[in-house]
Amino acid sequence: NKYPVFNDDIQGTGAVVLSGFINAARLSSEASGRPLTDHRILFFGAGSAGVGVAMQLMSFFTLNGLSSDEARERIWLIDSQGLVFDARGRMAEHKKCKTTSDFSIECVLSVVRPVFSRKDYTGAPLTNIIDIIEYVQPTALLGLSTIANAFTPDVIQSMAALNPRPIIFPLSNPVRLSECSFEDAVKYTNGQ
């Protein structure tokens, strides 16, 4: 017997974030003149919630005409060891997948092939979020780490320097574990 299930932490959060991201991406693209498909999303937190939300956000790109592979190329993850990339070595099970189009629970738990691990980066490990922002040049920074105040003024200002309307979503809860406050995001982007 099989029963369909809904994982609120992964799918529920992903659906809500997708809705917010669609609107934020439109505003950001309008301000920058870039097409919607040019967005680059950096996740700070690569646990099951971060990876689940990343999988949901792939649909943003596929709905805008990109293939699954092209969509995945617009997403980067940071975990406790820094930027997630192939040459770094062994990764947790939920960061891997066996095919490029299978996003079932079995896929997420498989150990055959990385999903969001970068194949285009082979340098030294990047562990500092500012260095990673400089490398990735993201239009969006999403926090799902439960590391309070991880989005320091320097991090927020780095995002603002790259984007006329940066997308910063500190999503960790409870609020005391949020990567930054709304007030800090507004203050350190000068209202961008």
Secondary structure as UniProt FT lines:
FT   HELIX           8..12
FT   HELIX           13..32
FT   HELIX           36..38
FT   STRAND          41..44
FT   HELIX           48..63
FT   TURN            64..65
FT   HELIX           68..72
FT   TURN            73..74
FT   STRAND          75..79
FT   TURN            80..81
FT   STRAND          82..83
FT   HELIX           86..88
FT   HELIX           93..95
FT   STRAND          96..97
FT   HELIX           105..109
FT   STRAND          113..114
FT   HELIX           129..136
FT   STRAND          140..143
FT   TURN            148..149
FT   HELIX           153..162
FT   STRAND          167..170
FT   HELIX           175..177
FT   HELIX           182..188
FT   TURN            189..191
//
